[in-house]
Amino acid sequence: MIITPVNWYQVSSPLKLMMDRLVCADGGNPDPTRTQGKNAELAKRIELEGWDYPRHLEGRLFSVVVHGDVEGAENVRRSISDWLCFMDLCPAGPTAELDRYIGYWKPYATSHADLDADTAIQDEVRNAARTLLDAVRSKLEGKLVTAGQNLRPPRQKQLLFPSQFPPGGSIVAHAVGG
């Protein structure tokens, strides 16, 4: 379960740091000894020899709660949810994803009082957590069905070898249609 405020239409800095470090969850190498730490040449060689881009968190369930005081909560919630879905994690259910405003357009100085007074959002967050818990229990019992879970996307990351680059082009130009 991810709970984050909105900071200038974006996730918080600690959450962004976590996201950046989860590259291994989206097909990266989770074992730094395999590349002798950060040996870029060795990492490139391993990838070009046929790395299969494993989705290490595939099928895990998630819940996302985003709160703000003025603007951006819905977009940040969608962005986080899209990112998790791209890595093949699954939303726990409709009530597991929530974006709300606390103390809308009110002073920062009273925001904690606004949160304490907003019992409805507290209940919504509890329900998001309960939804995640119910989904995890159902999955562990083999009762949770995720439609399309056995389908594989037809577009996977592919290796491009220099012989596949367009004449006079590069992989960068090829990637952007140049």
C-alpha positions as CSV (number, residue, x, y, z in Angstrom):
1,M,0.0,0.0,0.0
2,I,1.4,3.3,-1.1
3,I,0.2,6.5,0.7
4,T,1.7,9.8,-0.5
5,P,1.0,13.5,-0.6
6,V,1.0,15.5,-3.7
7,N,4.0,17.9,-4.0
8,W,3.7,20.3,-6.9
9,Y,1.7,17.8,-9.0
10,Q,4.2,15.0,-8.3
11,V,4.8,12.2,-5.8
12,S,6.9,13.0,-2.8
13,S,10.7,12.8,-3.0
14,P,11.0,9.7,-0.9
15,L,8.5,7.9,-3.0
16,K,10.2,9.0,-6.2
17,L,13.5,7.6,-4.8
18,M,11.9,4.3,-4.1
19,M,10.4,4.2,-7.6
20,D,13.8,4.9,-9.1
21,R,15.4,2.1,-7.1
22,L,12.7,-0.4,-8.2
23,V,14.2,-0.7,-11.7
24,C,15.0,-4.3,-10.8
25,A,11.2,-4.9,-10.4
26,D,10.7,-4.1,-14.1
27,G,13.1,-6.5,-15.7
28,G,16.3,-5.2,-14.2
29,N,19.0,-7.2,-12.4
30,P,18.2,-7.6,-8.7
31,D,21.6,-9.2,-8.0
32,P,24.4,-6.6,-8.0
33,T,27.1,-9.3,-7.7
34,R,26.2,-10.4,-11.2
35,T,27.4,-7.1,-12.6
36,Q,30.2,-6.7,-10.0
37,G,28.4,-3.7,-8.5
38,K,27.9,-1.1,-11.2
39,N,30.1,-2.4,-14.0
40,A,28.2,-0.9,-17.0
41,E,30.1,-2.8,-19.6
42,L,29.4,-6.1,-17.9
43,A,25.7,-5.2,-17.4
44,K,25.5,-4.3,-21.2
45,R,27.1,-7.6,-22.1
46,I,24.6,-9.6,-19.9
47,E,21.7,-7.7,-21.5
48,L,22.8,-8.2,-25.0
49,E,23.5,-11.9,-24.5
50,G,19.8,-12.4,-23.9
51,W,18.3,-10.9,-20.8
52,D,14.6,-11.8,-20.5
53,Y,13.5,-8.8,-18.5
54,P,11.8,-10.7,-15.7
55,R,8.9,-8.9,-13.9
56,H,9.9,-9.7,-10.4
57,L,6.8,-8.3,-8.8
58,E,4.3,-9.6,-11.4
59,G,0.9,-10.5,-9.9
60,R,1.4,-8.7,-6.6
61,L,-1.5,-6.6,-5.4
62,F,-1.5,-2.9,-4.6
63,S,-3.4,-0.1,-3.1
64,V,-2.7,3.6,-3.6
65,V,-3.9,6.6,-1.6
66,V,-2.9,10.1,-2.7
67,H,-3.8,13.2,-0.8
68,G,-3.4,16.9,-1.5
69,D,-4.6,20.3,-0.4
70,V,-5.1,22.1,-3.8
71,E,-4.5,20.2,-7.1
72,G,-3.0,17.1,-8.6
73,A,-4.2,14.3,-6.4
74,E,-6.0,12.4,-9.2
75,N,-3.2,12.7,-11.7
76,V,-0.6,11.5,-9.2
77,R,-2.8,8.5,-8.2
78,R,-3.3,7.6,-11.8
79,S,0.4,7.9,-12.5
80,I,1.4,5.6,-9.6
81,S,-1.3,3.1,-10.5
82,D,-0.2,3.1,-14.2
83,W,3.4,2.6,-13.2
84,L,2.5,-0.4,-10.9
85,C,0.3,-1.9,-13.6
86,F,3.0,-1.5,-16.2
87,M,5.2,-3.7,-14.0
88,D,2.3,-6.2,-14.0
89,L,1.1,-5.6,-10.4
90,C,-2.6,-5.7,-10.0
91,P,-4.9,-3.2,-8.2
92,A,-6.6,-4.8,-5.3
93,G,-10.0,-3.4,-6.3
94,P,-11.9,-0.1,-6.9
95,T,-11.9,1.0,-3.3
96,A,-8.1,0.3,-3.1
97,E,-7.3,3.4,-5.1
98,L,-8.1,6.7,-3.6
99,D,-7.3,10.4,-4.3
100,R,-8.7,13.1,-1.9
101,Y,-8.1,16.6,-0.8
102,I,-7.6,17.5,2.8
103,G,-8.1,21.1,3.9
104,Y,-8.8,22.2,0.3
105,W,-7.4,25.7,-0.2
106,K,-6.9,26.1,3.5
107,P,-3.6,27.2,5.3
108,Y,-0.8,24.7,5.8
109,A,-0.8,25.7,9.5
110,T,-4.2,24.0,10.0
111,S,-3.7,21.0,7.8
112,H,-3.2,18.5,10.7
113,A,-6.4,19.8,12.3
114,D,-8.2,19.4,8.9
115,L,-7.0,15.8,8.7
116,D,-8.1,15.0,12.3
117,A,-11.5,16.5,11.5
118,D,-12.0,14.6,8.2
119,T,-13.2,11.2,9.6
120,A,-14.6,10.3,6.2
121,I,-11.1,10.2,4.6
122,Q,-9.8,8.2,7.5
123,D,-12.5,5.6,6.9
124,E,-11.8,5.6,3.1
125,V,-8.1,4.9,3.8
126,R,-9.1,2.1,6.2
127,N,-11.3,0.7,3.5
128,A,-8.5,0.9,0.9
129,A,-6.3,-1.1,3.3
130,R,-9.1,-3.6,4.0
131,T,-9.7,-4.0,0.3
132,L,-6.0,-4.8,-0.2
133,L,-6.1,-7.3,2.7
134,D,-9.2,-9.0,1.3
135,A,-7.6,-9.3,-2.1
136,V,-4.4,-10.7,-0.7
137,R,-6.3,-13.3,1.3
138,S,-8.4,-14.2,-1.7
139,K,-5.3,-14.6,-3.8
140,L,-3.5,-16.8,-1.2
141,E,-6.7,-19.0,-1.1
142,G,-6.8,-19.3,-4.9
143,K,-10.1,-17.4,-5.0
144,L,-9.0,-14.2,-6.7
145,V,-9.4,-14.1,-10.4
146,T,-7.6,-11.5,-12.4
147,A,-9.0,-11.4,-16.0
148,G,-6.3,-11.8,-18.6
149,Q,-3.6,-12.8,-16.1
150,N,-2.3,-15.5,-18.4
151,L,-2.1,-13.4,-21.5
152,R,1.4,-12.2,-22.6
153,P,1.7,-8.9,-24.3
154,P,2.7,-9.1,-27.9
155,R,5.2,-6.3,-27.5
156,Q,8.2,-7.2,-25.4
157,K,11.5,-5.4,-25.1
158,Q,13.8,-6.5,-27.9
159,L,17.5,-6.4,-28.5
160,L,18.6,-4.3,-31.4
161,F,21.9,-5.2,-32.9
162,P,24.0,-2.7,-34.9
163,S,23.2,-4.6,-38.1
164,Q,19.5,-3.8,-37.5
165,F,20.0,0.0,-37.3
166,P,18.9,2.0,-40.3
167,P,21.7,3.0,-42.7
168,G,23.6,5.9,-41.2
169,G,21.4,5.9,-38.1
170,S,21.9,5.0,-34.5
171,I,19.8,3.2,-31.9
172,V,18.8,6.6,-30.5
173,A,17.7,7.9,-33.9
174,H,15.9,4.6,-34.6
175,A,14.1,4.7,-31.2
176,V,12.7,8.2,-31.9
177,G,11.9,7.4,-35.6
178,G,14.9,9.2,-37.1
